[in-house]
Amino acid sequence: MKFAPITDRLMNLGSDKWTLHFRTRELKAKGEPVIELTIGEPDLTPDREVLDALVSSLYSGRIKYSYGRGEPDTLEAIAKKYTKARGYQVDVENVICFPGTQTAIFATILGLTDENNSILVGDPYYATYEGLIASTGAKRISVPLKQEHGFRMQASDLEREIREDSRLLLLNNPNNPTGSVLSKEEIQEICRVCEKHDLWILADEVYENLVYEGEFYSPLMEENYRDRIISVASVSKTYGVPGFRSGWAVGPKEFCSHLVPLAETMLFGGVPFIADATAFALNSTSDFVDRMGSSYFHRAKLIVEALAPSNKIKPFLPSSGMFILVDVTETGMDGEEFAWKLLETEKVAVMPGNSFGKNAASFVRLSLTVEDDLLVEACHRIRSFVQTQD
Ligand SMILES: Cc1ncc(COP(=O)(O)O)c(C=O)c1O
């Protein structure tokens, strides 16, 4: 049978990145005592009011077809949130709803690029980016995020990689997996380079509310460059409800009017009762994300402390997000070998760094989404694993 080239391009880029995670779930289902530090599922219970809003909307009959751009109240709530957070007037015409940040990125890339273009992305990058870029046939160009710069993208490193066919920079800030947060000056420099080379900036800002050191700054705060900037995010992390699959893109009105038909063709609208719960969450004064952020930062420091006695592995304290990278170079293993052996021998599941790009290959990524005691136990097992490798 014949398939379209997109299926070949995506062949090893979907769930293959998460093989170790799925193996972990299998082991757990068999009753093995695995400590799972793989994916980023918030462990704090979401606000009861948000769930109540969803249920009452569902029972009120909000189960019919909806608008392609998004439900009016939800668009309004997103526009209001961005007006306040970015410091300029954002209208509903600047917004489109999507089922999560993932789809918002997919549709944006599809709407802006094709196989004749290249897309620049910082490496390390979020695991699904490779597939998202490959889906359109565009070439992926990695911009090295260097540890000596705290894994923050430097405009000079970006400019060095830009080519004639480059159309878009996919900028993840705050970054997963590194937890780094770009400064205002770094964002301004990056914007300048993107304008000089006529690039769109697609800013994945899903962790904007989970910054615990430094200040979040969005390219959308830069008035002069707004006509080339799209910000995407969702309720997944901020309200602890990734299963809602509810996100959005905010950008120039012209961009949105071009993207709405694409969104309609792909999705034919969203889920009204989820849209209502999204609007409720965005309009609420929930402190959920602040509580979550403090517990993640506390856990990141706990891990740094618990791993300190081992001089062979080096945790990199994040400034944001729900993960911590640990450099395993000095064990003589790369992240992939380390992660699989650790799972086999000590029943601790961490993500191999190479799922997040070439520059993360000598790292493993630990999720901060399990309670403190278990994290400390995981660190003890990691240390004893490292010792037995001597
Ligand atoms: C950087 C980044 N972007 C996007 C996503 C996907 O988010 P969503 O649930 O909104 O699709 C994640 C999820 O972990 C992420 O870490």
The ligand as a Gaussian input file, in Angstrom:
#p B3LYP/6-31G(d) Opt

LIG

0 1
 C        7.241000      23.212000      25.808000
 C        5.920000      22.539000      25.672000
 N        5.098000      22.944000      24.684000
 C        3.897000      22.355000      24.514000
 C        3.464000      21.334000      25.330000
 C        2.124000      20.724000      25.082000
 O        1.185000      21.392000      25.853000
 P       -0.374000      21.225000      25.646000
 O       -0.859000      20.277000      26.688000
 O       -0.920000      22.596000      25.857000
 O       -0.605000      20.739000      24.262000
 C        4.281000      20.898000      26.390000
 C        3.866000      19.784000      27.267000
 O        4.590000      19.256000      28.076000
 C        5.552000      21.515000      26.556000
 O        6.386000      21.132000      27.530000

